[in-house]
Amino acid sequence: MGLAGGSVPFLLKSHLSYGQIGVFSLASYPYSLKLLWSPIVDAVWSPKVGRRKSWILPIQMLSGFGMIWLGGRVEKMMVAAGADGGAGVWNFTWWWFFLVFMCATQDIAVD
């Protein structure tokens, strides 16, 4: 995710303005907000599965499916993000926000 988070804004330069790339940077907020989310991850878990596996297994599955889905559509989504004056940047940003949120949650569960 670190490599993707650094390279995607570079790839978006040809499709979006700098202000719209700034909107895309909102997708990195889940790592900054781990402090608010971590008490919930620590408190909610299934005794049958275990404290860590209760979060890691579904998060890995959702992240994997999200990456596969996004990987097949990312080029079209980048073009669509820049169309109509950058109106599609929010859709693109929400998908990346979802992936970063999943990775931040996994980071909390592993720690």
Residue pairs with C-beta under 8 A, 6 or more apart in sequence:
1 99
1 100
1 103
5 27
5 28
5 100
8 24
8 96
9 21
9 24
9 25
11 78
12 20
12 21
12 24
12 78
12 81
12 82
13 21
14 82
15 78
15 79
15 81
15 82
16 24
16 81
16 82
16 86
16 89
17 86
20 81
20 82
20 86
20 89
23 86
23 89
23 90
23 93
24 81
24 89
24 92
24 93
24 96
26 93
26 97
27 93
27 94
27 96
27 97
27 99
27 100
28 100
29 97
29 100
30 37
30 97
30 100
30 101
30 103
30 104
30 105
31 100
31 103
31 104
31 107
33 104
34 104
34 107
34 108
37 104
37 105
37 108
38 108
41 55
41 105
41 108
41 109
42 108
44 54
45 51
45 52
45 54
45 55
46 54
49 57
52 109
52 110
55 105
55 106
55 108
55 109
56 106
56 109
56 110
59 102
59 105
59 106
59 109
60 106
62 102
63 99
63 102
63 103
63 106
66 95
66 98
66 99
66 102
67 99
70 77
70 95
70 96
70 99
77 88
77 91
77 92
77 95
78 92
80 88
80 91
80 92
81 88
81 89
81 91
81 92
82 88
82 89
